[in-house]
């Protein structure tokens, strides 16, 4: 897909969602379910539908990055809304064609809710096409999967262990700043980037570990976020609705109840990785922690 091209272009608008449970988005990027065709998204930068030549996984998926340097890919919903709480699920595969003995993967993938245009692309490299630009993405919250050693918590000079992979949240605006500097973490009191950052458990292989379903829960009224992971392949099914990290923001942190749109972002720099998305679903209000949508719904 070319920069700024709509996937089966459609223009939708979403008013404030009531407390009644509703599915806002249910998208199949593999094109295997016509009822869930990707009609409500705009792709940007290096993002677009891509054929899978590896022989495993879906034949078609949304590729944000492709194991090439200096890529930045985003996909944003055309619908916008202001919801008191929501759950965003995404089926994701992060792969890398390098050798840990001599190089490292980078930079990461994010699920975001942002007050921005559907054409937005943040900075490349460690900014993961989300951070780094007040003009482009002035207000956002996010759940990130970091794959770059220099943004990790420990062992930032090596990649021979799984410790380069971390999970964290963001709560960014003009007060907190938009940077994502190595070694710096935001807090539940002040907001910022890499909030509640944790290292992936040793048993959880994310890069080249196959397809996983991520669940990101946001409750704006309570000021909380949590994230869970479920393995979708025989090799990673030991992870079932496993909690990754959570945070409860204090009254001093930026409020997370604002109008915006949902997005998927990923980027590379000098180091590379591929981020592919098979499906996305967004429900409001938030689903039960660790719950999974029924296949085919």
N, C-alpha and C positions, 0 to 999 in steps of 0.2 A: 504494500500500500504506500502511496506517496504521502508526503507531509500534508497534514491538514485534511486528508480525504476522509469523508464519512464512510463508515461501514454500512452499506445499504441505507443511505442518508435518511434520517427521520428527525423531526423536530417535535419534542414533547416538553411539557411543563408540568411541574408537580407543586401543588399548593401544600401548605402545612398539613402534615399527616396527623390524623386524629389518633386517639389512643387505641382504636380498633386495629387488630393485627392485620397487616397487609404485606404482600410481596411487591416491592417497588421495581425490582429488576430481577430477571431470571434469564441469563444469557448462556448459550452454548456456542463457544467459539470453534468447536470441532465441526459444526454444520451438520451434525448427525440428527438433530431434532429440529425440524422446520418450525415448530411452534415456539422455539426459543432462539430463533435467528438473531444475530447481533445487530439489531436495527437501531439501537438507542445509544450508540457510542461514536466518538470521534477519536481516531488514532492520529498520532503526531510523531515527527522525527523518524526513528528507525522502527517504530511499531507497525505491525500489520499482520494479516493472516499469512501463515507460512505452512508449506508442506513439510512433513517429517520424513526424512530419508533414512533414519536410523533403524527402522523396522520395529521399534517398540513404542508403545503409547499411541495416542490418537494420530491419524494421518494428517489432520489439519489442526492447528491451534493458533492462538494469538501470540506472536513472538515480539517481545519488547526489545531484547538484545540478542545478538547472534554470535557470540564468541569473537567479536571484532573490537578493535580499539576505538575509544572516543565515541561510543554510541550513547544515545539518549532516546528512550521510547516511552511514550505515555498514551494512555487511553482514558478518556473521561466520559462520563454519562452526559447525555444531552439533557436529561431531566435534572432539575434542581429542587431542593426542598429544605425545610427546617423541621427537624424531627427531634422529639425529646430523647429518643433512644433508637438504636438500630443494631442489626447484626449484618456483617458482610462476610460471606464465604467466598473463597477463591481456590480453585484447584490449580496447583502450581508445580512446575518442574524447573529446578535450577541445575544446569549442567555446565561442565567445563572440560575443555579438551587438552588441558595441560598436565604437567607432572609436578606433584607436590615436592619432589626432591630438588627441583630447580626453579620453581615459580609459584605464584599464588593466584587464586581466583579473586575477582572483584567485579562490581562493587556492592551490589545488593538490589533488593526489590522492596517495594512498599505498597500497601493498601492505604488509600487516603480519602479524606473528606475535606474539600477546600473551597474557599470563596475565590473562584478563579474562572477564567474562560475555558471552553472545551478544547482550545488549541494550546494550552499552556505546556511548556517544557522548562523545568528548572535546570540547575547546573549539572554538568556531566561528572563523571568520576564519583568521588565520595558523596556528592550531593544527590546522587541517585535519581536525577531528573525531577526532584521534588524540592530540595532545599536550595538556598543560595541566592534567590532573587525576590526581593520585596515587591518589585514592580510586576513580576509575572504571577507569583502566587503569594499574595499578601497575608493570607490567613489560612491555616490548615491544621488538622490533626491527622495522625497517621500511626500505623503499625508497620515496623520495618524489620526485614530480615537482612542483616548485614553479613557480607561475605569477604570484607577486606580486613586484613590483619591489623592495619594501622588504626582502624576504628574499633577494634576489639577491646576487651577489658584487660586481658593478660596475654602473655606471649606475643606481643605485637611485632616482634622481629622475626618470627618464623611462621611457617604454615604446615609443619609436619604433624600437627595434631588437629583435632576438631575445634580447638579453642578460638579459631579465627571467625567462627560463625556465632553471631549473637542476635538476640531479639530485643526490641525496645519500642517505645512509643514516642510521639512528638506532639507538642502543643505549642505551635509557633505563631507569633504575630509581631507587630512592630516593637512591642515592649520586650519580648523575649529574644528577638533576633532570629536569623534564619540560618546561622552557621551550624556546622556539624564537625567541629574540630577534633582531631585525635586526642583522646584522654579527657575530654570535657563532656560532662553529662548534665542534662537538665534535671529538675527536681519536681516533685509533686507540689511544692510550695510556689515555685517561680515559673514553671513551664520550661519550654525550650526543646532541645533535641536529645535523643538517647535517654529518655526518661525510663526508669525501672529496667535498665539494660541488664540482661542476664546472658551468660554463656550457654550455648546449646549443651544439653547433657551428652556425655560421651557416647551413649547408645543411639543418639539421634543424628544420623548422617543426612545433611541437607543437600550439600553440593554433590552431584552424581548419586544421590540417594533415591531417585525416582520421584513419582508424583505424590504430593501431599495435599490435603485439604486444610487450609487455614481458616479459622473462625475468629473474627475480630468483633467483640462486643463493646458497644459504647452506650453509656447511660448518662445523658447530659444533666438530668435532674440530680442524680447522686454524684456526678463528677467522677465517674469511674470508667476504666477501660480494662479489658482482659483479652487474652488471646489463647487459642487452643490449636492443636494440630492432630490430624488423623492420617495415617499412612493408607494409601490406596492400592498398593501393590503387595505381593506376597513377601517381598524383601523388607518392607517397612511397616507391615500391619501390626507390629508390636505396639506402635504408637496409636492409641485410640482415644480421641478426645482428651489428649494430654495437655494440661495447662502449661503454657510457656512463661507468661509473666502477667502481672496485673498492677494497677496503680489507682489510688484514690486521691484526686486533686483537692487541695485545700481552698479556702475562700479567696486566698491571695493570687492563685493561679488564674490565667486567662479562662474565661467561661467557654465551655465547649458546645454551647447551644447557639448556633449561628446558621445562616443560610449558606448553602454550598452545593457542590456536586461530588459524586464519588469517582475515584480514579485508581489506576494501576500505574506504577512508574518503576523504571529500572534504568541503570546506566553503567557504562564501563569507562575506563580511562586508559592508562598504560597497561593495566592488567584487565583481564576480560572474563566473561561468563555469558551464558545464554539463559534468558528467563522466558518461559513459555506458560501461557494461561489456557486452560481447557474450558473453564466455566466460571461464572460469577453469579451469585445470588445475594440480594439485599432485602431484608425484612425489617419492618418497623411495627411495633417496638421490638427491642432486642429479644432474641430467643434465649432459651435456658442455656446456662453455661455448659459448653461441651456438647450441645445437641447438634444433630446433623440433619439436613433436609433429606427427605425421602427421594430416592433415585427416580427420575422421570417427572417429578413435580415441577 
